[in-house]
Amino acid sequence: MKKVFATLTVLAMLTFGSAVMMAQEEAAAVEEAAVEQVDEAAPVAEEVAEAPAEDGGLVALHKTLKTKFIEGGAGFMALTLVTLVFGLALCIERIIYLSLSKTNTKELLANIEAALKEGGIEKALEVCRNTRGPVASIFYQGLSRYDEGIDVVEKTVASYGGVQLGLLEKNLSWISLFISIAPSLGFLGTIIGMIAAFDKIQQVGDISATVVAGGIKVALLTTLLGLIIAIVLQLFYNYILSLIEGLVNEMEDSSISLLDIVVEFDAAQKK
């Protein structure tokens, strides 16, 4: 899982970095073209207007996003996007881990019960070793303490269930941190934009809509980006929580069934 997380993070950072560089290069090229070819602005505008009709608006959307990204301040917007990159990487890592942790508990319990009847505890332990997931790990720890009594088995299952729950909830605190940081960075951009607007008013010495609009626009764009990132990460976070709740319920139900099987096996051994 660590390798998967590292790979996803590196790929996301490379993709994000290249997108920022391309946006900045395109902005510089647009500015140079505007200076050198002022009289050709109308034909260029017509070509841009025709692009959405040809490819369903994807070109216009792509250019609009890059334009808004630059207008909001490429450096500050990039800092806000970093929270999205790392937050999504952690979410994807958790989703993959939790998906691989799912186990067919009914089949596992049936195999353990059959193994106990055929070869005893050792056979049942072998079944648990060959099964992936936290449920099988809990069963293995519980069955390995069978010689110490049923009460010890029950306590071991409960204790190791808490350990597995901690593994399932790993990195959730980091995801919640990025959910909180994203809008905070957006609000910070709002404050910076408003300060820049008032600085311009002070320099000009007069309140003008043109002077104030630039700073307010930067403020709104950074806030918008921060809120969008927080919403996206919150959706992933809640989905991960639902996966964890399902696995926890499955562990609890299957642990009770395992104890019933062990009690029946112990009673049969004493006869």
Summary of the structure (lengths in Angstrom):
residues: 271
radius of gyration: 29.0
end to end distance: 46.9
largest distance: 100.7
contacts: 826
relative contact order: 0.11
helix: 91%
strand: 0%
